[in-house]
Amino acid sequence: MNVGLVGVTGYSGSVLYELLLQHPNVDSVNLYGHSQTEIKSLESVLPQLRRRANILPYDPADIMKNNQMVFFATSAGVTTELAKPFIDQDFPVIDLAGDFRLQARDVYKQWYQKDAPEQKYLEKSHYGLADFTSSKGTTYVANPGCYATATILALAPLVKNHLIDPTSIVVDAKSGTSGAGKKLSELTHFSQTNENLQLYKVNHHQHIPEIVQQLKLWDKDVPYIQFTTTLLPLTRGIMASCYAKAKPEITEEDVRKSFQQTYSDVAFVNATEGVFPTLKQVVGTNFCDIGYQLNPVTHQIVIVSVIDNLLKGAAGQAIQNFNQMFDYEPGAGLDLIPVLP
């Protein structure tokens, strides 16, 4: 099939482009710039890809005429407007931005400081948490955020099975600098990030309401989470260290069973009791690796989740949703290996 990609120049977009080029069910990838009016060569903006392709001017009619679906890998606020003609035509879209992830318009406005999509368009979106839901039969997929993916996958077994005090969730999440995108800032300047650790957006990160929205679907008594984010002096990877108080009657066996039952048949999530993962084992792959342990003294459960923020946290999960949407093999295009050493 032919697919369109709007936003190849960003980190997630360029990784998604490479995945699509290697996907067995993709015949061609047509590139579009959402603010372009003239043709631009891909080499002029991404010479490292070594592809003699062109980025075409943005035209919804042209995209729908020459493709069977389209990916948007644009910044927040873009698809709120640009997605309308595609939704009106029920044309398949997978959106890597945050515009359609939150179902409450006022919550989006509060956390993104942008106007939310109209309610009638929001109601047509599907939150594509690919390891728990299927995009088959949907036409607009809101691909989850990177911090949200790592955190939700870590907490899902405990929240779904009501094993923890829902008011006790604390998340200490850390990310490489690629999670901040390409836009220049003092925070991500080499001299600032090198040999340094920096907290940012503490309890104000835009992925917080996305996480809470999903957790509430599993347990309506989850009121909030304590969420801290730290910038790591590395390029790729997220580690979410999550803590929650187990209910008094909960045992180690209860915790073990919850993770085993939740992830025994999930291809891209590996959960192990008492063995905590490192970033290097997932960077370059679409896997989420999880380690968990119940402290018998404090009765606290610690869960550590690691992902590649550009793959499992963005482009890789988008391919999972693509495979579900068109009934392809679940792992098609995702036979990836870690970046070693």
Residue pairs with C-beta under 8 A, 6 or more apart in sequence:
1 25
1 26
1 27
1 67
1 68
1 69
1 326
2 26
2 27
2 28
2 29
2 30
2 66
2 67
2 68
3 20
3 26
3 28
3 29
3 30
3 67
3 68
3 69
3 70
3 71
3 322
4 29
4 30
4 31
4 32
4 63
4 66
4 67
4 69
4 70
4 71
5 13
5 16
5 17
5 20
5 29
5 30
5 31
5 32
5 70
5 71
5 73
6 32
6 33
6 34
6 58
6 63
6 70
6 71
6 72
6 73
6 74
6 82
7 13
7 33
7 34
7 71
7 72
7 73
7 74
7 78
7 96
8 14
8 16
8 17
8 31
8 42
8 46
8 55
8 73
9 33
9 45
9 46
9 55
9 182
10 73
10 74
10 75
10 181
10 182
11 178
11 181
11 182
11 310
12 73
12 96
12 310
12 314
12 315
13 73
13 74
13 96
13 315
14 46
14 49
15 310
15 311
15 314
15 315
16 71
16 73
16 96
16 314
16 315
16 318
16 319
17 29
17 31
17 49
18 49
19 315
19 316
19 319
19 333
19 334
20 26
20 29
20 71
20 319
20 333
21 29
21 51
22 333
23 319
23 322
23 332
23 333
24 332
24 333
25 326
25 328
25 332
25 333
26 333
29 53
30 56
30 63
30 66
30 67
31 42
31 53
31 54
31 55
31 56
32 55
32 56
32 57
32 58
32 59
32 63
33 40
33 55
33 56
33 57
33 58
34 58
34 72
34 74
34 78
34 82
35 58
36 55
36 56
36 57
36 58
37 57
38 57
39 54
39 55
39 56
39 57
40 54
40 55
41 52
41 53
41 54
41 55
42 49
42 51
42 52
42 53
42 54
42 55
43 49
43 50
43 51
43 52
45 55
56 62
58 82
60 82
60 85
60 86
61 85
63 70
63 86
64 70
64 85
64 86
64 89
64 91
68 92
69 91
69 92
69 93
69 94
69 322
69 325
69 326
70 86
70 91
70 92
70 93
70 94
71 93
71 94
71 95
71 96
71 318
71 322
72 78
72 79
72 82
72 83
72 93
72 94
72 95
72 96
72 97
73 96
73 97
73 314
73 315
74 82
74 96
74 97
75 97
75 181
76 97
76 98
76 99
76 112
76 114
76 206
77 97
77 99
77 112
77 114
78 97
78 99
79 93
79 95
79 97
79 99
79 100
79 117
80 99
80 114
80 115
80 116
80 117
83 93
83 95
83 99
83 100
83 117
83 121
83 140
84 121
85 91
86 93
86 140
87 93
87 121
87 124
87 139
87 140
90 139
91 139
92 139
92 140
92 325
93 139
93 140
93 141
94 128
94 135
94 141
94 143
94 318
94 321
94 322
94 325
95 125
95 140
95 141
95 142
95 143
96 143
96 314
96 315
96 318
98 108
98 112
98 142
98 145
98 206
98 207
98 210
99 108
99 116
99 117
99 142
100 117
100 121
100 122
100 125
100 140
100 142
101 125
101 127
101 142
101 144
101 145
101 148
101 210
101 213
102 108
102 111
102 116
102 209
102 210
102 213
103 122
103 213
104 213
105 116
105 117
105 119
105 122
106 116
107 209
107 213
108 114
108 116
108 117
109 115
109 116
110 209
111 206
111 208
111 209
112 206
116 122
124 139
124 140
125 140
125 141
125 142
126 133
126 135
126 138
126 140
126 141
126 142
127 133
127 142
127 144
127 214
128 135
128 141
128 142
128 143
128 144
128 317
128 318
128 320
128 321
128 324
129 144
129 149
129 152
129 214
130 268
130 317
130 320
130 321
130 324
131 153
131 266
131 268
131 269
131 288
131 320
132 156
134 324
135 141
135 321
135 322
135 324
135 325
136 324
136 325
136 327
138 325
141 321
141 325
143 314
143 317
143 318
143 321
144 152
144 210
144 313
144 317
145 206
145 207
145 210
145 313
146 175
146 179
146 207
146 238
146 307
146 309
146 310
146 312
146 313
146 314
147 173
147 175
147 179
147 205
147 207
147 211
147 229
147 238
147 240
147 313
148 207
148 210
148 211
148 214
149 288
149 307
149 312
149 313
149 317
150 173
150 238
150 239
150 240
150 288
150 305
150 306
150 307
150 312
150 313
151 171
151 173
151 207
151 211
151 225
151 227
151 240
151 242
151 305
152 211
152 214
152 215
153 269
153 288
153 290
153 305
153 307
154 240
154 242
154 290
154 292
154 303
154 304
154 305
155 169
155 215
155 242
155 244
155 303
156 218
156 262
157 163
157 255
157 258
157 259
157 261
157 262
157 263
157 271
158 164
158 244
158 255
158 258
158 301
158 303
159 166
159 215
159 218
159 219
159 222
160 218
160 219
160 258
160 262
161 254
161 258
162 219
162 247
163 246
163 247
163 250
163 254
163 255
163 258
163 301
164 244
164 245
164 246
164 247
164 250
164 301
165 244
165 245
165 246
165 247
166 219
166 221
166 222
166 223
167 221
167 222
167 223
167 224
168 243
168 244
168 245
169 215
169 222
169 225
169 226
169 242
169 243
169 244
170 225
170 226
170 242
170 243
170 244
171 211
171 225
171 226
171 227
171 228
171 240
171 241
171 242
171 243
172 228
172 230
172 240
172 241
172 242
172 243
173 227
173 228
173 229
173 230
173 238
173 239
173 240
173 241
174 229
174 230
174 231
174 232
174 238
174 239
174 240
174 241
175 229
175 230
175 231
175 232
175 237
175 238
175 309
176 232
176 234
176 235
176 236
176 237
176 238
176 309
177 188
177 193
177 231
177 232
177 233
177 234
177 235
178 235
178 236
178 309
178 310
179 238
179 309
179 313
180 187
180 188
180 231
186 192
187 193
187 198
187 200
187 231
188 231
192 198
193 231
193 233
194 233
195 233
196 233
197 230
197 231
197 232
197 233
198 230
198 231
199 228
199 229
199 230
199 231
200 229
200 230
200 231
201 229
202 227
202 228
202 229
203 226
203 227
203 228
205 227
205 229
208 225
208 227
211 225
211 227
212 222
212 224
212 225
215 222
215 225
216 222
234 279
236 283
236 284
236 308
236 309
236 310
237 279
237 282
237 283
237 306
237 307
237 308
237 309
238 279
238 305
238 306
238 307
238 308
238 309
238 313
239 279
239 304
239 305
239 306
240 304
240 305
240 306
241 302
241 303
241 304
242 302
242 303
242 304
242 305
243 300
243 301
243 302
243 303
244 300
244 301
244 303
245 299
245 300
245 301
246 255
246 294
246 299
246 300
246 301
248 299
250 294
250 299
251 294
252 273
252 294
252 296
255 273
255 292
255 294
255 301
256 273
259 271
259 273
259 290
259 292
260 271
262 271
263 269
263 270
263 271
263 290
267 330
267 331
268 286
268 287
268 288
268 312
268 316
268 320
268 334
269 287
269 288
269 289
269 290
270 287
270 288
270 289
270 290
271 289
271 290
271 291
271 292
272 289
272 290
272 291
272 292
273 291
273 292
273 293
274 291
274 292
274 293
275 291
276 291
276 293
276 304
277 289
277 290
277 291
277 304
277 305
277 306
278 306
279 306
280 338
280 339
280 340
281 287
281 289
281 306
281 338
282 288
282 289
282 306
282 307
282 308
282 312
282 338
283 308
283 338
283 339
284 308
284 311
284 336
284 337
284 338
284 339
285 308
285 311
285 312
285 316
285 336
285 337
285 338
286 308
286 311
286 312
286 316
286 317
286 319
286 320
286 334
286 336
287 307
287 312
288 305
288 306
288 307
288 312
289 305
289 306
290 303
290 304
290 305
290 306
291 303
291 304
292 301
292 302
292 303
292 304
293 301
293 302
294 300
294 301
295 301
295 302
307 313
308 316
310 316
311 317
311 336
316 334
316 336
319 332
319 333
319 334
320 330
320 334
322 328
322 333
323 329
323 330
323 331
323 332
323 333
324 330
